[in-house]
Amino acid sequence: MTAKPRLILFRFILSFFCLFSAVQNLYAETQSSDILKYIGENDAIIVTDPDGKTFMEKNADKRLIPASTLKLLTSLAALHHFGPSYKFSTEFYIDKDSNLKIKGYGDPLLTSEFIIEIAKSLRMELKYINNVIVDDTYFEKPTVIPGVTRSLEPYDSPNGALCVNFNTVSFSFSKGKFISAESQTPLLPFAIKKIKKTSAKKGRILLTSDQNEIALYAGHLISYFIEKEGIKRRGEIRKGAVNLKTDRLILKYDSPVLLDKIVSRLLVHSNNFIANQLLITLGARIYSSPGTLEKGVSALNDYAKNILKLNDLSISEGSGISRENLIPARSFLKILAEFEPYRSLMKNNGSEYFKTGTLTGVSTRAGYIEGRDGRLYKFVIMTNSNGNSAEKISKRLCGLIGG
């Protein structure tokens, strides 16, 4: 082929690719316009391409309610300060009067299956005890989390330094008596007494901080399992405090569940209880115990300001259940940028890693979409318009850029 035909062919190929690129751009612009029409006055969207350039945006600087997508910020702060391999602990002491003292440090996953292992370990140290004394002083008696009600839903479970089974008891009624709805957890008289005050025959009750109910139930459940291991108990179960000068540490139980796995459970199940356990523990770690909601919020604000360089957030708790939480979509992109190495801890549906949020009249979604070239696009969708759906918008977005 001579030089001239080669030049003609080159120009033809170049023209073809230019035309193809123009068609692609026109398609993308059309699809973007189709998506943006669903973003109303009280909604926002921002999408950036793999190079960090804004691909699409509308109302990105408007402060809106993030709902449960806020859990990404809480998780990120916890991972930053504690590290992904952090383990929550619970300590067991014996005092001079042979009382067993249990001190909690906010473990959100202290459940029956782990308490069984604790009881087996204590059997190696103890033959008998007098009283069981529960110490939940690592957290101050929790104030009401903004947005939380006194419902029986798990997402309204109160927080505390010594909690078991998410402060819930599941039960049913069979053959004239109440029974446990969970095979690994006994239905204790302590819980039956509370169940009988309701008219329910099945379901769950939530333990509260009233009359030290949360910590005392933990004491009763742990006592049940250690007695089952053959350790005799002579006394009562009551509240108290560990005396580090005179009491002897006999077991420091480190949870086998590392922080990154806790965060994954928090994000996948959108667990408000775990989120605020992390928040209050963070406050205790940074500002000293007792942990409080206020200290946790300060820790979260300091992380956002000093590490992420964000100054336009309003935060009142760590789960997103409060409508007092406000953040612009553009600022949320910095959270996503920092969280990217941990994206595998989020829900995913193939090409998308995401966290959703839902309150009445609020629907949000934030995360990462893998493009056709295998690289990640970051997106934040916040709809604070009644009836709007972040999920439907994200489906259109995935169709536009997803693999």
Stockholm file with secondary structure:
# STOCKHOLM 1.0

chainA/1-403         MTAKPRLILFRFILSFFCLFSAVQNLYAETQSSDILKYIGENDAIIVTDPDGKTFMEKNADKRLIPASTLKLLTSLAALHHFGPSYKFSTEFYIDKDSNLKIKGYGDPLLTSEFIIEIAKSLRMELKYINNVIVDDTYFEKPTVIPGVTRSLEPYDSPNGALCVNFNTVSFSFSKGKFISAESQTPLLPFAIKKIKKTSAKKGRILLTSDQNEIALYAGHLISYFIEKEGIKRRGEIRKGAVNLKTDRLILKYDSPVLLDKIVSRLLVHSNNFIANQLLITLGARIYSSPGTLEKGVSALNDYAKNILKLNDLSISEGSGISRENLIPARSFLKILAEFEPYRSLMKNNGSEYFKTGTLTGVSTRAGYIEGRDGRLYKFVIMTNSNGNSAEKISKRLCGLIGG
#=GR chainA/1-403 SS CCHHHHHHHHHHHHHHHHHHHHHHHHHHHHHHHHHHTTCCTTEEEEEECTTSCEEEEESTTSEECCGGGGHHHHHHHHHHHHCTTCCCEEEEEECTTCCEEEEECCCTTCCHHHHHHHHHHHHTTCSEESCEEEECTTBCCCCCCTTCCSCSSGGGCCCCSSCSGGGEEEEEEETTEEEESSTTSCCCHHHHHHHTTSCCSSEEEECCSGGGHHHHHHHHHHHHHHHHTTCEECSCEEECCCCTTTCEEEEEEECSSCHHHHHHHHHHHTCHHHHHHHHHHHHHHHHCSSBCHHHHHHHHHHHHHHTSCCCCCBCSCSSSCCTTCBEEHHHHHHHHHHHGGGGGGSEECSSEEEEEEEETTEEEEEEEEEBTTSCEEEEEEEECSTTCCHHHHHHHHHHHHBC
#=GC SS_cons         CCHHHHHHHHHHHHHHHHHHHHHHHHHHHHHHHHHHTTCCTTEEEEEECTTSCEEEEESTTSEECCGGGGHHHHHHHHHHHHCTTCCCEEEEEECTTCCEEEEECCCTTCCHHHHHHHHHHHHTTCSEESCEEEECTTBCCCCCCTTCCSCSSGGGCCCCSSCSGGGEEEEEEETTEEEESSTTSCCCHHHHHHHTTSCCSSEEEECCSGGGHHHHHHHHHHHHHHHHTTCEECSCEEECCCCTTTCEEEEEEECSSCHHHHHHHHHHHTCHHHHHHHHHHHHHHHHCSSBCHHHHHHHHHHHHHHTSCCCCCBCSCSSSCCTTCBEEHHHHHHHHHHHGGGGGGSEECSSEEEEEEEETTEEEEEEEEEBTTSCEEEEEEEECSTTCCHHHHHHHHHHHHBC
//
